[in-house]
């Protein structure tokens, strides 16, 4: 293609779009967004008659080069220099009639229009995937070749583009030159800042044609579309679970490998995801920006706040398809389904015992290690589970938040309340297989069984 040849002949200009490391689709989307707004473009034809007030500062460097007297940048032609001068003048004469966005070049406007029309004229000859820009197709082709010629000298990570490497290098230097004028948040590339600004403006330009839901990013729309198509191209080779996104697949793999690459600098605790580390850091900072207007309880995360609100509303939107039980969280519903399927994917490497939940496995491991990391600050007693510590603390506080609605008796744990409720309901779910006698508690049944076996395990010393 002509513009690729021209690009090789021109002076190489660094691009500053971001490339998400785990998701190639995200990379191409960022390229599309960035290239619609970046200031300079080599392979663009523009009318020579454009009325720019820059002729007075055009300076011929040599026979084939032109230099900008304002910033010293060298360009290959007078037309390219005129296009470049719009960086300094801020001129954007080409405006989209549908959304009002303006551009400095007609080619950028034409590329932008494909967002509205959905046109994707560039198709991959290997897999048939289509793109709205040739640069996006070129980047995608590297997923087939696996070529990553640009390597970080500090950590050895490789990239398919030099601009991606430059952006990655900022993770080592900590440089974040782009600042939000509204909230002060900083970013290492302009495209991230532009996306962030949509949080403040509320702009969601990418809309699903099937359900009407709108998104800030085109990549988010593409991921959402997999809900409708049911596509899950990434499959775990160990357990067969499939995922619609490579990032989710990579996170899942860490369940099997136990990888936790993100470590807290304050306490040394490690996490499998950066998101979990960021949430954990609020424990140290004490930040809880989300407050319930009904009870005043505060939360460090909006998701926790939203879940808490269901306590007040009673909302339980997730229902088990087999028994009809409802849950306030989808994760609880998924865990509950393992009761029906009998799935126990988490196995102890020491004794072979299997569990349906990872948290149960982690708690079980403390039996082998003897670890009791949760200590009461009042009496020094230690526990292997935080829930056991919380329940123990009620002994000191006298708190009994679980009240019987029939007799007003209160308890310090929900399990005690459930046991008590059987006094009113008469429920006796534990039945002796030998004589048919029923009991309200399993402990009572176990004690009763001794009358049949004749076992007397308790001896007077």
C-alpha positions in Angstrom: 0.0 0.0 0.0 1.3 3.4 -0.9 1.0 5.0 2.5 3.1 2.2 4.1 5.9 2.9 1.6 5.6 6.6 2.3 5.8 6.0 6.1 9.1 4.2 5.6 10.5 7.1 3.7 9.4 9.8 6.0 10.9 10.6 9.4 9.6 8.2 11.9 7.2 9.8 14.3 6.5 8.3 17.7 2.9 7.4 18.2 1.4 7.7 21.7 -1.6 5.4 21.7 -1.8 2.7 24.3 -1.8 -1.0 23.7 -3.3 -3.1 26.4 -1.0 -6.0 27.1 -3.5 -8.8 27.4 -6.1 -7.9 24.8 -5.2 -7.3 21.2 -8.7 -6.1 20.5 -8.2 -3.4 23.1 -4.9 -2.5 21.3 -6.6 -2.0 18.0 -9.4 0.0 19.5 -7.0 2.4 21.2 -5.1 2.8 17.9 -8.4 3.8 16.2 -9.3 6.3 18.9 -5.8 7.7 19.0 -5.3 8.0 15.3 -8.6 9.9 15.0 -7.2 12.6 17.3 -3.4 12.6 16.9 -1.9 15.7 15.5 0.4 14.4 12.8 -0.2 12.0 9.9 2.4 11.0 7.2 0.2 9.2 4.7 -2.5 11.8 4.1 -3.3 13.8 1.0 -4.6 17.3 1.8 -5.5 20.1 -0.6 -2.6 22.4 -1.3 -5.0 25.3 -1.4 -5.9 25.1 2.3 -5.8 28.7 3.6 -3.3 28.4 6.5 -1.5 31.5 7.7 1.7 29.6 7.9 3.4 30.4 4.6 5.4 33.2 6.3 7.1 30.7 8.7 7.9 27.9 6.2 11.6 27.4 6.0 13.2 25.2 3.4 15.9 23.1 5.1 17.2 21.4 2.0 16.0 20.1 -1.3 13.6 17.5 0.2 13.0 18.7 3.8 11.0 21.4 5.4 11.3 22.5 9.1 8.8 24.1 11.4 10.3 27.3 12.9 8.1 27.0 16.0 9.2 23.6 17.2 12.0 22.6 14.9 10.3 19.5 13.5 11.4 18.4 10.1 8.9 17.2 7.5 9.3 15.8 4.0 7.0 18.2 2.1 5.4 21.6 2.2 1.9 20.0 2.5 3.0 17.9 5.5 4.4 21.0 7.1 1.1 22.9 6.6 -0.7 20.0 8.2 1.7 20.0 11.1 1.2 23.8 11.6 -2.3 23.0 12.7 -0.8 21.7 15.9 0.3 25.2 16.7 -2.8 27.1 15.4 -5.3 24.6 16.8 -7.3 24.8 13.5 -9.8 21.9 12.9 -11.8 22.7 9.8 -13.4 19.3 9.2 -16.5 18.7 11.4 -18.6 15.5 11.7 -22.2 16.3 10.9 -23.5 13.5 13.2 -21.7 14.2 16.5 -20.0 17.6 15.9 -16.4 16.3 16.5 -13.8 18.3 14.6 -10.6 17.3 12.9 -7.6 19.0 11.4 -7.5 16.7 8.3 -10.2 15.4 6.0 -8.8 11.8 6.2 -9.2 11.8 9.9 -12.9 12.9 9.5 -13.4 10.1 6.9 -11.9 7.5 9.3 -14.1 8.9 12.2 -17.3 8.5 10.1 -16.8 4.8 10.0 -17.6 4.7 13.8 -21.1 5.9 12.8 -21.5 3.9 9.6 -19.9 0.7 11.0 -17.8 0.3 7.8 -14.8 -2.0 8.1 -13.2 -2.2 4.7 -9.9 -3.9 5.7 -10.2 -7.7 6.2 -7.7 -10.2 7.5 -7.0 -12.8 4.8 -6.2 -15.4 7.5 -9.2 -15.3 9.8 -11.7 -13.0 8.0 -11.8 -10.4 10.8 -12.5 -6.8 9.5 -11.3 -3.4 10.6 -12.1 0.2 9.9 -8.4 1.2 9.5 -5.5 -0.4 7.7 -3.2 0.3 10.7 -5.6 -1.8 12.9 -5.4 -4.6 10.3 -1.6 -4.4 10.3 -1.4 -4.7 14.0 -3.9 -7.6 14.0 -1.7 -9.5 11.5 1.0 -9.7 14.2 -1.3 -11.9 16.2 -0.9 -14.5 13.5 2.8 -14.0 13.0 3.6 -13.6 16.7 6.2 -11.0 15.8 7.2 -8.7 18.7 10.4 -7.0 17.7 10.5 -4.3 20.4 11.8 -5.5 23.8 12.0 -3.7 27.2 15.6 -3.6 28.4 14.5 -3.6 32.0 12.1 -6.5 32.2 12.4 -8.2 28.9 8.8 -7.9 27.9 8.3 -7.7 24.1 5.9 -5.7 21.9 4.8 -5.5 18.3 5.2 -1.7 18.1 7.8 0.7 19.3 5.0 3.1 20.6 3.8 0.2 22.9 7.3 -0.2 24.2 7.6 3.5 24.9 4.3 3.5 26.7 5.4 0.5 28.7 8.6 2.2 29.7 6.5 4.7 31.7 5.6 1.9 34.1 9.2 1.7 35.1 9.8 5.5 35.2 6.3 6.3 36.7 5.9 9.1 34.3 2.3 10.3 33.8 2.3 13.5 31.8 -1.4 13.8 31.0 -3.6 15.3 33.8 -7.4 15.6 34.1 -8.3 19.2 34.6 -11.4 18.2 36.6 -10.2 15.7 39.2 -6.4 15.8 38.9 -6.0 12.2 38.0 -2.9 11.5 35.9 -2.3 9.2 32.9 0.7 8.0 30.9 -1.0 8.5 27.5 -3.4 11.0 26.0 -5.9 8.3 24.9 -6.4 7.1 28.5 -7.0 10.7 29.5 -9.6 11.2 26.7 -11.4 8.0 27.8 -11.3 9.2 31.4 -12.9 12.5 30.4 -16.0 10.6 29.3 -16.6 9.8 33.0 -17.0 13.5 33.7 -18.9 14.3 30.4 -21.1 11.1 30.5 -20.4 10.5 26.8 -21.0 7.0 25.7 -20.6 7.0 21.9 -20.6 3.2 21.3 -24.1 1.6 21.3 -25.1 -2.0 21.1 -27.5 -2.5 18.1 -29.2 -5.4 19.8 -30.1 -4.1 23.3 -29.3 -0.4 23.1 -26.7 -0.4 25.9 -24.0 2.3 25.4 -20.3 2.2 26.2 -17.4 4.7 26.7 -15.0 2.5 24.6 -15.5 0.5 21.4 -13.6 -2.3 23.0 -16.1 -2.5 25.8 -18.9 -2.7 23.1 -17.0 -5.5 21.3 -16.7 -7.5 24.6 -20.4 -6.8 25.4 -21.4 -8.2 22.0 -20.1 -11.6 23.0 -22.9 -11.8 25.5 -25.3 -11.8 22.6 -23.2 -14.1 20.4 -22.2 -16.4 23.2 -18.6 -16.5 21.8 -16.0 -17.7 24.3 -12.8 -18.3 22.3 -10.4 -18.7 25.2 -10.5 -22.1 26.9 -8.5 -23.3 29.9 -6.5 -26.5 29.1 -6.7 -27.7 32.7 -10.4 -27.5 33.5 -12.1 -26.7 30.2 -13.7 -23.5 31.3 -14.1 -20.9 28.5 -13.9 -17.2 28.5 -14.9 -14.4 26.1 -11.8 -12.3 27.0 -8.1 -13.2 27.1 -7.6 -11.1 30.2 -10.3 -13.1 32.1 -8.6 -16.3 30.8 -5.2 -15.2 32.1 -6.7 -14.3 35.5 -8.3 -17.7 35.7 -5.1 -19.5 34.9 -3.6 -18.1 38.1 -6.1 -20.2 40.0 -4.3 -23.3 38.8 -0.8 -21.9 38.9 -1.2 -19.9 42.2 0.5 -16.9 40.6 0.1 -13.7 42.5 2.4 -11.1 40.8 0.9 -8.0 42.5 2.4 -7.3 45.9 1.5 -4.7 48.5 4.5 -2.6 49.4 3.2 -1.9 52.9 2.4 -5.4 54.2 3.8 -7.8 51.6 0.5 -9.4 50.8 0.3 -10.6 47.1 -2.6 -10.7 44.7 -3.5 -12.4 41.4 -4.9 -9.2 40.0 -3.9 -5.5 40.1 -7.5 -4.6 40.8 -7.4 -6.6 44.0 -4.2 -4.9 45.1 -5.7 -1.5 44.5 -8.7 -2.4 46.6 -6.5 -3.8 49.3 -4.5 -0.6 49.5 -7.6 1.2 50.9 -7.2 -1.0 54.0 -3.9 0.9 54.7 -5.2 4.3 53.6 -8.6 3.9 55.4 -10.4 5.5 52.5 -14.1 4.7 52.3 -15.7 7.2 49.8 -19.1 5.4 49.4 -21.6 6.0 52.2 -25.0 4.5 52.7 -27.7 7.2 53.1 -29.9 4.8 55.1 -27.6 3.5 57.8 -24.4 5.6 57.4 -22.1 2.7 56.7 -19.2 3.5 54.5 -17.4 1.4 51.9 -14.1 1.6 50.0 -15.6 0.2 46.8 -18.7 1.1 44.9 -19.5 -2.6 44.2 -19.5 -3.3 48.0 -21.8 -0.3 48.5 -24.2 -1.5 45.8 -24.3 -5.0 47.3 -24.9 -3.5 50.7 -27.9 -1.5 49.4 -29.7 -4.8 48.6 -29.8 -5.5 52.4 -32.1 -2.5 52.6 -34.1 -3.1 49.4 -34.2 -6.9 49.8 -33.3 -7.3 46.1 -32.1 -10.8 45.1 -31.8 -10.7 41.3 -29.9 -14.0 40.8 -32.0 -17.1 41.0 -31.0 -20.8 40.9 -32.5 -22.5 37.9 -32.8 -25.8 39.7 -34.2 -25.0 43.1 -35.4 -21.4 42.7 -33.3 -20.0 45.6 -32.4 -16.4 45.0 -29.2 -14.5 45.8 -28.2 -10.8 46.0 -24.8 -11.6 44.3 -24.1 -13.6 41.1 -21.0 -15.1 42.7 -23.1 -16.5 45.5 -25.5 -18.0 43.0 -22.6 -19.6 41.0 -21.2 -21.0 44.2 -24.6 -22.4 45.2 -24.9 -24.2 41.8 -22.0 -26.4 42.9 -24.3 -28.0 45.5 -26.4 -29.3 42.6 -23.5 -30.2 40.3 -21.3 -31.5 43.0 -18.3 -29.7 41.5 -15.3 -29.3 43.8 -12.5 -27.8 41.7 -10.2 -26.8 44.5 -8.1 -29.7 45.9 -5.7 -29.7 48.9 -2.2 -30.8 47.8 -1.4 -32.2 51.2 -4.4 -34.5 52.0 -6.4 -34.6 48.7 -9.5 -33.1 50.2 -11.5 -31.1 47.6 -13.7 -28.0 48.0 -16.3 -26.2 46.0 -14.9 -22.8 46.9 -11.3 -21.5 46.9 -11.9 -19.7 50.2 -12.8 -23.0 51.8 -9.6 -24.5 50.5 -7.6 -21.6 51.9 -9.3 -22.0 55.3 -8.7 -25.8 55.2 -5.0 -25.3 54.6 -4.7 -23.6 58.0 -5.4 -27.0 59.6 -2.1 -28.2 58.2 -0.2 -25.0 58.8 -1.8 -24.2 62.2 -2.0 -20.6 61.1 -4.4 -18.4 63.0 -3.9 -14.9 61.5 -6.9 -13.2 63.1 -6.3 -12.1 66.7 -8.7 -10.5 69.2 -7.2 -7.1 70.3 -9.0 -7.4 73.7 -8.1 -10.9 74.9 -5.4 -12.0 72.5 -7.3 -15.2 71.3 -6.5 -16.1 67.7 -8.6 -17.6 65.0 -8.1 -19.1 61.6 -11.0 -17.3 60.0 -12.0 -13.6 60.2 -15.7 -14.6 60.6 -14.8 -16.5 63.7 -13.0 -13.5 65.1 -16.0 -11.2 64.3 -18.3 -13.6 66.0 -16.0 -13.8 69.0 -15.8 -10.0 69.3 -19.6 -10.0 70.1 -18.7 -11.6 73.4 -16.8 -8.5 74.4 -19.3 -6.0 72.8 -22.5 -7.9 73.9 -23.9 -7.3 70.4 -26.7 -9.6 69.3 -27.8 -8.4 65.9 -29.9 -11.4 64.9 -33.3 -11.1 66.5 -36.2 -13.7 66.4 -39.3 -12.1 64.9 -41.6 -14.3 67.0 -40.2 -14.0 70.5 -37.7 -11.1 70.3 -34.9 -13.3 71.5 -31.5 -12.1 70.0 -28.4 -14.0 69.0 -24.8 -13.1 68.0 -24.8 -15.2 64.9 -27.3 -16.1 62.2 -26.7 -19.8 62.6 -27.9 -19.6 66.3 -31.0 -17.8 65.1 -31.7 -20.4 62.5 -31.4 -23.2 65.2 -33.7 -21.2 67.5 -36.3 -20.7 64.8 -36.8 -24.5 64.8 -38.3 -24.2 68.3 -41.1 -22.1 66.7 -41.5 -24.1 63.5 -41.0 -27.5 65.0 -38.7 -28.5 62.2 -36.5 -31.5 63.0 -34.4 -32.2 59.9 -32.0 -34.7 61.4 -33.5 -38.3 61.6 -32.1 -41.4 63.1 -31.9 -44.2 60.5 -32.4 -46.9 63.1 -35.4 -45.8 65.0 -36.8 -42.9 63.0 -36.6 -40.4 65.8 -35.9 -36.8 64.6 -34.0 -33.9 66.0 -33.6 -30.2 65.4 -29.8 -30.3 65.6 -27.2 -32.7 64.1 -25.3 -32.7 67.5 -28.5 -34.1 69.2 -28.7 -36.8 66.6 -25.1 -37.8 67.0 -25.6 -38.0 70.8 -28.7 -40.1 70.3 -26.9 -42.5 68.0 -24.7 -43.5 71.0 -27.8 -45.1 72.6 -27.9 -47.6 69.7 -24.2 -48.3 69.5 -23.7 -48.4 73.2 -20.6 -46.3 72.9 -19.6 -44.4 76.0 -16.7 -42.2 74.9 -16.6 -40.0 78.1 -14.7 -41.5 81.0 -14.5 -40.2 84.6 -10.8 -39.4 85.4 
